[in-house]
Amino acid sequence: MKEKVVLAYSGGLDTSIIIPWLKENYDLDIVAACINVGQEDDMEQVEKKAIKSGAVKVYVENVVEEFVKDYVFPSIKANAVYEDKYLMGTSIARPLIAKKLVEIAKKEGAKYIAHGCTGKGNDQVRFETTMAALAPEIKVIAPWRIWDIESREDAIDYANAKGIEIPVTKEKIYSRDMNLMHISHEGGAIEDPKNEQPQDLYLMTRTLEEAKDEPTYVEIYFEKGIPTKLDGKELSPASLLAELNKIGGENGIGVTDILENRLVGMKSRGIYETPGATILMSAHKDLEHLCLDKMTYQYKQMISLKYAELVYNGTWFCSLKEAMDAFIDKTQETVTGWVKLKLYKGNIVFAGMDSPYALYEHSISSFGASDFYNQKDATGFINLFNLPFKIEAMMKSKDEK
């Protein structure tokens, strides 16, 4: 009886050619595993294609709700943004996909897991770090680090030679990754940062020129940092994000063009469409301004930077992130309330919010009189606050004489 390898299979260019390549180079039964995190693929066709290519068995796992609930929403709670721009739609999905691959490998008794990540990318690290954390005994086969194929053009030639249907051509050679949170675009003309984005690139979002000519208002309700209602209607995590994707896409929201620093040491240009999550992130940050005290908010800002780095690097299942999650959950105990936003041609404009835990007190913060704040008290406070500056100025004055 042959040993088994579980292949992370999407039906895209890379994984389409991996099945015949594995058959040529390994004496293994190939179990294809397509983990559905919201990519808009015909899963029945993907399954048929895997079998036709040589897989002995195919798993199609729908984990969309788990993806949004346990991966997207925690990242929103953390305000996790990589290098000021990237909401990490790909990074967040990888640990869940790898987790499911491990579960399937254990179920099948497979000793190997194979993936189609290139040797230049971050995803190879994300997949294999998750696998190491969850099943260190499983061995990894990474064809892009082994075979003689050196480019996407080479991969297309190999597919054509083997008679394998592929979803790309040399004219439209973009490498794309899609899930319910976002779609990424890399490769082709956009590799050169001198080039503007092609107008026909977007798949989830309208261009600013094509976006609606009138604004759209949305109201999002959060419960302990988790979005639960959209415009007063309670929705499941995936349904809420999908609806915001539609609304955000119509209004040109959430397109990011970033020259990011990859974990493997090089810079890479990525164009990301993340309409719904961009709206959620904006609303959540607004609500935190209302519900968190100054010290907690500012400390959480530092945590958010490190949290994003951990997620981007693929260390979702590490002790430090687990500890950070506990801290973040504590900060979110009062982040409950609604936020209204105005969406218009790529812009998100704050349009009101309220919370039962609001730390804003109008009677104190307004210019009017207040029983809780005596403006005369500011004199003593300012004298103490600026005392170090007075001392330094006197010292300098002595040195100058």
C-alpha positions in Angstrom: 0.0 0.0 0.0 1.4 3.4 -1.0 2.1 6.2 1.4 -0.1 9.3 1.1 0.5 13.0 0.5 -2.2 15.6 1.2 -1.9 18.4 -1.3 -3.3 21.9 -0.6 -5.3 22.2 -3.8 -7.0 25.2 -5.3 -7.1 24.4 -9.0 -5.0 27.4 -9.7 -1.8 27.4 -11.8 0.6 26.1 -9.2 -1.5 23.3 -7.7 -2.8 22.2 -11.1 0.6 21.2 -12.2 1.7 19.8 -8.9 -0.5 16.7 -9.1 1.2 15.4 -12.4 4.6 16.5 -11.1 4.1 14.5 -7.8 3.0 11.5 -9.8 6.2 11.7 -11.9 8.6 12.1 -9.0 7.0 10.3 -6.0 5.4 7.0 -5.5 2.6 8.4 -3.4 -1.2 8.4 -3.5 -2.3 12.1 -3.8 -5.2 13.3 -1.6 -6.2 16.7 -2.8 -7.7 19.1 -0.1 -9.5 22.2 -1.2 -10.2 24.4 1.8 -13.0 26.8 1.0 -12.4 30.1 2.9 -14.7 32.1 0.6 -13.0 32.0 -2.8 -15.6 32.2 -5.6 -14.7 28.9 -7.2 -17.0 26.1 -8.5 -16.0 23.5 -5.9 -17.6 20.7 -7.9 -15.4 21.5 -10.9 -12.3 21.9 -8.7 -13.0 18.4 -7.3 -13.5 16.9 -10.8 -10.3 18.6 -12.0 -8.2 17.2 -9.2 -9.5 13.6 -9.9 -8.9 14.1 -13.6 -5.3 15.3 -12.9 -4.5 12.2 -10.9 -5.7 12.6 -7.2 -7.1 9.4 -5.7 -9.3 11.4 -3.3 -10.5 14.9 -2.8 -11.7 16.8 0.3 -13.7 20.0 -0.1 -13.9 21.6 3.3 -16.2 24.7 3.7 -14.8 26.7 6.6 -16.0 30.1 5.7 -17.9 30.8 9.0 -14.9 29.6 11.0 -12.6 31.7 9.0 -14.5 34.9 9.7 -15.4 34.2 13.3 -12.1 32.8 14.5 -9.6 34.5 12.3 -10.9 37.7 10.6 -12.8 39.1 13.6 -10.0 38.5 16.1 -7.7 40.4 13.8 -10.3 43.3 13.6 -10.4 43.3 17.4 -6.6 43.6 17.5 -6.6 46.4 14.8 -4.0 44.3 13.1 -2.6 46.1 10.1 0.8 45.3 8.5 3.0 48.3 7.7 0.2 50.8 8.0 -1.8 49.4 5.0 -2.2 45.7 4.7 -5.1 44.0 6.5 -3.5 40.6 5.8 -6.4 38.7 4.2 -4.0 36.1 2.9 -1.9 35.9 6.1 -5.0 35.3 8.2 -6.3 32.5 6.1 -3.1 30.5 5.9 -3.1 29.1 9.5 -6.7 27.9 9.1 -6.0 26.2 5.8 -2.8 24.6 7.2 -4.8 23.4 10.3 -7.3 21.7 8.1 -4.6 20.1 6.0 -3.1 18.6 9.2 -6.5 17.3 10.3 -7.0 15.6 6.9 -3.5 14.2 7.0 -4.1 12.7 10.4 -7.4 11.3 9.3 -5.9 9.7 6.2 -2.7 8.6 7.9 -0.6 10.6 5.5 3.0 11.2 6.3 3.4 14.1 3.9 1.7 17.5 3.1 2.5 19.3 -0.2 1.8 22.9 -1.1 2.2 25.2 -4.1 3.9 28.1 -2.4 6.8 29.5 -4.2 10.3 29.6 -2.6 10.2 33.4 -2.7 6.9 34.0 -0.8 5.7 34.3 2.7 3.0 31.6 2.4 5.5 28.7 2.5 6.6 30.0 6.0 3.0 30.4 7.1 1.9 26.9 6.1 5.0 25.1 7.4 5.1 27.0 10.7 1.5 26.1 11.4 2.2 22.5 10.5 5.3 22.4 12.7 3.2 23.8 15.6 0.3 21.3 15.2 2.0 18.2 13.7 5.8 18.3 13.8 5.9 14.6 12.7 4.5 15.4 9.2 7.0 16.0 6.4 6.5 18.8 3.8 7.0 18.6 0.1 7.4 22.0 -1.5 7.7 21.5 -5.3 8.7 25.1 -6.0 11.8 24.6 -3.9 12.7 21.4 -5.8 11.6 21.4 -9.4 13.3 23.1 -12.5 10.3 25.4 -13.1 11.6 28.9 -12.3 8.7 31.2 -13.3 5.0 31.4 -13.9 5.7 31.4 -17.6 7.5 28.1 -17.1 4.6 26.7 -15.1 2.2 27.7 -17.9 4.4 25.9 -20.5 4.5 22.8 -18.3 0.7 22.8 -17.9 0.2 23.2 -21.6 2.6 20.3 -22.3 0.6 18.1 -19.9 -2.8 19.2 -21.3 -3.9 20.7 -18.0 -6.5 23.4 -17.9 -5.3 26.5 -16.1 -7.0 29.8 -15.1 -4.2 32.1 -16.3 -2.4 33.0 -19.5 0.9 34.7 -20.2 -1.0 37.9 -21.1 -3.0 37.8 -17.8 -0.4 36.3 -15.5 -1.4 37.8 -12.2 -1.0 35.7 -9.1 -4.2 36.1 -7.2 -5.4 34.8 -3.8 -9.1 35.2 -2.9 -11.1 34.5 0.2 -14.2 36.1 1.8 -12.0 38.8 3.4 -10.1 40.0 0.3 -8.4 39.3 -3.0 -4.7 39.9 -3.7 -3.0 40.7 -6.9 0.7 40.2 -7.6 2.9 39.6 -10.6 2.8 40.8 -14.2 3.0 44.6 -14.9 2.3 45.5 -11.3 5.7 44.1 -10.2 7.2 47.3 -11.4 6.4 50.1 -8.9 6.7 52.6 -11.7 3.5 51.3 -13.2 0.0 52.5 -12.2 -2.6 49.9 -11.4 -4.3 48.6 -14.5 -8.0 49.7 -14.7 -9.2 46.2 -15.3 -7.5 44.7 -12.3 -10.2 44.8 -9.6 -12.6 41.9 -9.0 -14.3 42.9 -5.7 -14.2 46.6 -5.9 -15.2 49.3 -8.4 -12.7 51.9 -9.4 -13.2 55.4 -8.0 -14.6 56.5 -11.4 -17.1 53.7 -11.4 -18.1 53.9 -7.8 -21.6 55.1 -6.8 -22.2 58.8 -7.3 -24.2 59.1 -4.1 -23.0 58.2 -0.5 -24.0 55.1 1.3 -24.6 55.0 5.1 -23.9 51.9 7.2 -24.5 51.3 10.9 -22.5 48.5 12.5 -23.2 47.2 16.0 -20.3 45.6 18.0 -20.6 43.4 21.1 -17.3 43.2 23.0 -15.4 44.2 19.9 -17.2 41.7 17.6 -19.5 43.0 14.8 -22.9 41.3 15.2 -25.4 43.6 13.4 -25.5 45.6 10.1 -28.1 48.3 9.8 -30.0 46.8 12.8 -30.1 43.3 11.3 -28.3 40.5 13.1 -26.2 38.4 10.7 -23.7 35.5 10.9 -20.1 36.5 10.7 -19.7 35.4 7.1 -23.0 37.0 6.0 -22.1 40.3 7.7 -18.7 40.4 6.0 -20.1 39.4 2.6 -22.8 42.1 2.8 -20.2 44.7 3.7 -18.0 43.5 0.8 -20.8 44.2 -1.6 -21.5 47.7 -0.1 -17.9 48.6 0.2 -17.1 47.3 -3.3 -19.9 49.5 -4.8 -18.3 52.5 -3.2 -14.7 51.8 -4.1 -13.7 51.1 -0.5 -10.7 49.2 0.6 -8.1 49.1 -2.2 -4.5 49.1 -1.0 -1.4 49.3 -3.1 1.7 48.5 -1.0 5.3 47.8 -1.5 5.6 45.5 1.5 8.6 43.9 3.2 8.2 40.2 2.9 9.3 37.9 5.7 11.8 36.3 3.3 13.8 39.5 2.9 12.7 41.1 -0.3 10.2 43.9 -1.1 7.1 42.9 -3.0 4.3 45.0 -4.5 0.8 43.7 -3.7 -2.6 45.3 -4.6 -5.3 44.2 -2.2 -9.1 44.6 -2.3 -10.5 44.4 1.2 -13.8 46.3 1.1 -15.8 44.8 4.0 -13.0 44.3 6.5 -11.7 47.9 5.8 -15.1 49.2 6.9 -15.1 47.0 10.0 -11.6 48.1 10.9 -12.5 51.8 10.6 -15.7 51.4 12.7 -14.0 49.3 15.4 -11.2 51.9 15.8 -13.8 54.6 16.1 -15.6 52.7 18.8 -12.4 52.1 20.8 -11.8 55.8 20.8 -15.1 56.1 22.6 -14.8 53.2 25.0 -11.1 52.7 26.0 -9.2 54.9 28.4 -6.1 56.7 27.2 -3.5 54.3 28.7 -5.2 51.2 27.5 -5.8 52.5 24.0 -2.2 53.7 23.6 -0.7 50.4 24.9 -3.0 48.4 22.6 -1.6 50.4 19.7 1.8 48.9 20.4 0.3 45.5 20.8 -1.5 45.8 17.4 1.8 46.4 15.6 3.4 43.3 17.1 0.2 41.3 16.6 0.2 42.2 12.9 3.8 41.1 12.6 3.1 37.7 14.2 0.2 37.1 11.9 2.0 38.3 8.8 5.0 36.0 9.7 2.7 33.0 10.0 3.1 32.5 13.8 -0.7 32.4 14.5 -0.3 29.4 16.8 2.4 30.7 19.2 2.3 31.4 22.9 2.9 35.2 22.5 -0.1 35.6 20.2 -2.2 33.6 22.6 -1.2 35.9 25.4 -1.9 38.9 23.3 -5.3 37.6 22.5 -6.1 37.3 26.2 -5.0 41.0 26.7 -7.0 42.1 23.7 -10.1 40.2 24.9 -9.8 42.1 28.2 -9.7 45.4 26.5 -12.8 44.6 24.4 -15.1 44.0 27.4 -16.5 47.5 27.1 -16.2 47.9 23.3 -19.9 47.6 22.7 -22.1 50.0 20.8 -23.0 51.2 17.3 -21.0 53.2 14.7 -22.4 54.9 11.7 -20.2 55.5 8.6 -20.6 57.4 5.4 -19.1 55.7 2.4 -18.3 57.7 -0.8 -15.9 57.0 -3.6 -13.2 55.3 -1.6 -13.7 57.4 1.5 -15.0 56.3 4.9 -16.3 59.2 6.9 -17.4 59.0 10.6 -21.1 59.8 11.0 -21.9 59.1 14.6 -21.7 56.4 17.4 -22.9 55.6 20.8 -22.1 53.0 23.6 -23.4 52.3 27.0 -19.7 52.3 28.1 -18.8 55.6 26.5 -16.0 57.4 28.4 -16.9 60.7 26.7 -18.9 62.9 29.1 -20.5 65.9 27.3 -20.9 67.9 30.4 -17.2 67.7 31.2 -15.8 68.0 27.6 -18.0 70.8 26.4 -17.1 74.5 26.8 -19.9 75.0 29.3 -19.7 74.9 33.1 -19.4 71.6 34.8 -19.6 70.4 38.4 -16.7 67.9 37.7 -14.2 70.3 36.2 -13.1 73.6 37.6 -11.0 75.5 35.0 -9.1 77.2 37.7 -7.5 73.8 38.6 -5.6 73.9 35.4 -3.3 76.6 36.7 -1.7 74.3 39.3 -1.6 71.4 36.8 0.2 73.5 34.2 2.7 74.8 36.7 3.7 71.2 37.7 3.6 70.0 34.1 6.0 72.6 32.8 8.3 72.7 35.9 11.0 70.6 34.1 11.1 73.0 31.2 11.6 76.0 33.5 14.4 74.2 35.3 16.1 73.3 32.0 15.7 76.9 30.8 17.3 78.3 34.0 20.2 75.8 33.6 20.8 76.9 30.0 20.7 80.6 31.1 23.4 80.0 33.7 25.7 78.3 31.1 25.3 81.3 28.8 26.5 83.8 31.4 
